[in-house]
Structure formats: structure tokens, C-alpha cells
Amino acid sequence: MASLGQLIAGIAHEINNPMGAIKASSQLILENIKNQILNQEKIIHLLSSKPLEKRKLFFKWMTEPFEKRNQLHGSEARKQKKLINEKLERLGCKDSEFVAEEVVDSGVQNGLSIIEHLCHEEDFLDFFNYGIQYIHTSRNLNSILESIQRVSKILYALKNFSHFDKKGNKINTDLIANIETVLILYNSQIKNGIRIVREYPDSNLYIDCYPNDLIQVWTNLIFNAIQAMSYKGVLTISIQTEKDSFTNLNWAKIQIEDTGTGISDAIKDRIFEPFFTTKELGEGSGLGLDIVRRIVQKHDGKIEVFSKPGNKIFTVSLPI
């Protein structure tokens, strides 16, 4: 129940972040649209006096960032701003420093050649401000789309996590996607202090299994690994296939390795016992690894543990 409570709190946090981004981006879009409407008559009048070629250049500059953008950060962004400012100054651009800031911050420096053709115009800043608002709108719309995709991914993982097959039939399942469902749900506990190393096969690996039962296996093993590392360390998940020469069966071997304190030899033989736990009162029931063992046995598989100080590996072997 404690781990479930932490999971729910983490998911609420993970959904709240993209929802906040959607709200902020929507407000900025509304503000940009309002400003564009207020300036539209002026821009239409100015455009009508321009040659067709320059009108085409202006619209090309406005629409290109919808498809491609090169966002720079830190020292690289500062370096580019300085170079662009100096170049525009030489070309006689008014407020070249402001233009350089906006160009780099919006990630549209790839369209600088078009700005160079237009920047000496008397009314360039009117056009630039109008166009940059369209570019900001496209950036905010992309932020909304990315946030929606993030929420959808979390909800899809939750659906997989909570769904139970009432018929109890094995289902041909993508093993990698099954494990990734749990990593998505625990992202909030993982992302700040834990580095994940994935060692997966080049192609998807499908096995006949009870997918929702296996999700409980990965949930217990991954959450235990996170706690063992005190939420800071390296979590390595590897998947390999091998053939048993004696039985001629193919096996999927899933290893979940952490850089935590490890398990002492004194208790290693007891960790799968029901109600045995080394956690503080209220933090664990001592049933997690017993559930894992029973589910693995249900799949005619096996589970092993290797441990030494600073390293622990659970290996789950499942028949393919």
C-alpha cells in the first residue's frame, strides 16, 4: 500500500506537469492571436506596397519554423546571438540586438538569410514582430501536442497496469513494452536521481504470458531497486535470449540490476518468504517478492538473485 501510494502521487505529479504546460501555452497563444488581430490591418497595408518577391520571402520565413527548428542553449545560444547581432548591425538593421535575441530564443536562426534580405527595410520591425508572434504560436502549439502525448502515454501505461484478464488466458505480449509500462509509471521517482540503462534486443521480443501479472513482477522488482538505492544510482534492465541445450527450450532472461546496498548473506535465503521484510514498519508488507516468485512459477519460469555490497541483480527466466 505504501508503494501504491507513492506510485499514485508520482503519477499525479507527472500528469500535473504537462497539464500546466498546456495551460501556460494556451494562454500565450490567446495573447499572440489578440496582438496579431490588432496589428493585422497595418501589416496588410504594408504588405500591399511590397514587391511580390519580398512578400514571398516574408511568408517563407514565417512558415519554415513550423516544420523545423534548431533550439540552442547556454554558451552556444549566447555565441549565436552575438554573431547575429554583429551581422545585422553591419546590414543596418534597427534594434539588431532585440532581433538576434528573438531569432535564437525561437530557434529560427536557420532562416537568417531571409532576415538579411529584409532587415534594412524601414518597416522591418513591424513585419518581424508580427511574424515572430506566429512563430511563438507554433512553438506553443508544439508544446501542447508534446504534453498531450506525454499524458496519453501515462494513461496508456495506467490502463495496462490496472487491466486484468478475467479469462486467465496467456496472451502473446511484447516483453519490452510490458517492462516499459512500469518505467513510465515510476518516471517521477526515477528521473531526478536515477540513471536507467536499457540493454534490450534489437527487435521486439514476444512471449506467451499473463501480461498484467508480469507487470506486477516488474513493479515489485523495480520499486525495490529504487528504494535500495535511496532514489539515487544506476538501474540496469537487460533482456537476453538463450537456448537450453538439455530441454531444447528458448528462454527470455530479464535482469534488473541496481547499485544499492545489496542483500546480506544472512537474509538472502529468506527474501522470498511471505511477510519477511527488512523495511521499516508501514513501508512494506513482506509480500512483494513472494508475489513475484508465485507469478514467475505460474509462468513455469525461475527467479534468482545475486548480491554483493553496491550491487544486486534479480534474474527472471521465462520460457518463450
N, C-alpha and C positions, 0 to 999 in steps of 0.2 A: 504493500500500500504506500510505503514511503517513496519507493522508486516510481510508482504510478503518479503520485502527487507531483514529484519533480518533473516527470515527463509532461504532465498536463501544463504545469507552469511554464516549462520551456516552450511548448507548442504555442501557448497564448502569447508569449513574447515574440516568437518567430512570426506569427500572423500579424501581431500589432505593428511590427516594423514596416512591412510592405504596405499595410493599410495607411500608416502615417505618411509614407511616401506618395501614395495615391492621392491623399487629401491635399498635401502641400503642392503637388504637381498640378492638380485640378484648379487650385486657387490661382496659381501662376498663369495657367492657360487662360482663365477667365480675364485676368488683368491684362494679358497681352492682347486678347481679342478686343477688349474695350479700347485700348490705346490704338490698335490698328484701325478700328472703325472711326475714331476721332480724327485720324490723320489720312484717311483714305482719299477724301476729296482733293486734298493738297497733292498727294502722290500721283493721282490720276492726271491732274492738271500738269504737273511737272513732266510726267512720262510722255504726255501727248506732244511735248515740244522736243523730245529727244529723237535722234535718228533710230530707225528700226534695229540696226546692229547693236546699238548701246542698250536698247530695251531688252534685246535677247540676252545680252551679257548679264544684265541685272537679274533677270529671271533665272538664268542658269546658275548664278551664284546663290540665289535663294533656295533653289530646289536640290542642288547637288548634295548638301549635308543630310537630306532626308535618307539618302542611300548609303553614304559613307562618312565617317567622322574619325578624326585622329586625336584623341584626347591625350594631352600631355600633363605631367605633374612635376612638382618640385623644381629642381635646378634646371631641368630641360625646358620646362614651361617659361621660367624666367629668362633663360637664354634666348628662346624664340621671340619673346615679347620685345626684348632689347633689339634684336636684329631687325624685326619687322618695323619697329618704331623708327629706327635709323633709316631704313629703306624708304618708308613712306614720307619721312621728313624731307629727304632728298627730292622726292617727287612732288613736293609742295602740298602735301595733304594737311588739312586743318585738323587739329586735335589728333595727331598721329599716335600719341601715347594711349589715348582712350580707345582708338580703333584697334591698335595692337593688342591691348588687354582683352577686348571683346572677342577678337578673332581667335586668340589662343584659348581663352576660357571656354569658348563654344566649340573648340576642336575643329575649326573650319579653315585652318591655315593652308590646307591643300588648295583652296580657291583664291589664294593671294594674288595670282596673276590677273584674275578678273578685277580685283580691287585696284590693282596698279593701273589698269586701263581707265578706271573711273574716278580715282581719288583726287585728281586735280580739278574736277568739276566744281563749280561754285556751290551747287546744291547737293554735293556728295553726301554730307552728313545726314540730310533728310532721308535720302534713299537708304543709307547704311543703317540708320536707326530703325527704319520701317522693316527692312529685310532681316535684321538680326532678331527682331521680335518673332518673325516666322520661324527662324532657326531655333530660338529658345522654345517655341511651342512644340516643334518636332522633337526636341530633346526631352521635354516634359512628357510628351505622349509615349516616347520610348521607355521612359522611367515607369509610367503607369503599366505598360504592357509587360515589362520585366517583373514588376511587383505582382501583377495578376498571375503570371506564370509561376512565380515563387509560391503564392498562396495555393494555386491549383496543385502544385507538386506536393505540398504538405498535406492537403486534403486527400489527395490520391493515396499517399502513404498511410494516412489515418484510416481510410476505408479498407486498405489491405490489412492493416493492423487489427481492426475490430471485427472483420468479417469472419464468420465461422461456417465451414462446410457441414451442414447438418446431415448430409448423406454419408459422410465419412469415407468418401472415395478418394483415392490418390489422384492427383492432378499433375500433368506434365508442366513443370514450372521452371522458369528462368532463375537459376540459383543466385546469380549475381544481383538481379533486380530484387530478389527476396531479401538479401542482406542489405542492399542499398535503402530499402524501405525503412529499416531501423536506423541507419545512419542519418537519414533525412530527419526523422523524428527527434533524434538526440543532437541535432546540429547546434542548438543553443548551448548545451553543456560541452560540446566538443570544440567549437570554433575559436574560443578565446585562448585556451592553453594547450590544446592537444593537436598534434600533427598526425594526420591519417596517411598511412602508406598502403596503397592498394596494389596487390600483386595478383592480378586476375589473368585468366586465359585471354588470348587474342579475340576469341569469338565467344558468344553466349554459350553457357553450359546448362542444358535442360536435364532435369531428373524427374522421375515419378515420385511424388511425395505428398505430404499433407502440408501445404504451404503456410497456413496460418499457425500450425503447431511449430513449424521451423522458425517462424518469426519470433515466437516465444523463446526459442533457444538462443537466437542471436541477441534478443533484447536482454536476457539474463547475462550472457557472457560479455556483451559489450558494456552494459551498465556496470557490471562487476569490475571490468578492466578500467573504466573511467574512475570509479571510486578508489581502486587500488593505487592509481597514480595521483590521487588527490586533485584530479582535474587538470594535471599538467604532465605532459610526457608524449611518448610516441605510441600510437595504436597501429599495429600492422595486421592487415587482413589478407591472407593469401589463399588462393584456391588452386589445387593441382588435381590432376587425374593420374591414376596408376592402375595397373592390372595385377591381380593376384594370380601368380603362376600356378598355385595349388588348386584354387577353385575356378580359375579362368574367368573371374568376375571383374568388371571395371568398377573402380571406386572414385568418388569425389572426396578429396581431403581438404577440409577447411580449417585453417589455423588462425586463431585470434590471439595475438601476442601483445603484451603491454610491458612498459618499463617501470612498473610499480615495485612494491616491496617484496613481492613473491610470496610463496606459501612455505611455511617451515615444515621440515620433515616430520615433526611431531604430530602435525594435524593433517598431513597430505592424504592419508588413508581414510580420513573421516569427512572430507569436504562434501561428498555426495550423500551423506546420511541425512534423513529428514530431520528438520529442526536444529541441525548443528550449524552454528554461526559464530563468527568472530567479531561481528559488528556490534555496535552499542545497542542497548535496549531501545526498541522502537525503530531502528534503522533497517532491520532485516528479520525475516521470519525463519530463515534457515531452510526454506523450501525451494529456493531458486534453482540450485544445482541438482536437487532431487528431481524437479520437474524436467530439467534439461536431460538428465540421464534417462528418465522414463520415455521422453519423446524420441530420443536417439534410438533406444531399444525398440520402440514402436516401428521405427523405420528399418529395423534389422541392421542398425549401424553400431558404431562403438565410439566412445569418447575417452580421451587420455589427457593427462596433464603433466607438463614438465615445468619445474620451477627451481629457480635459484635467486639469490638476492639481486634485485634490479631487473628481473626478467621472469615472465610467466607465459606459457603457451598452452592453450587448450586446443586440442586437435579433435575435430569431429569428422569421422569417416562415414560416408553414406553410399550405399550401393547405387550404381547408375543402372 
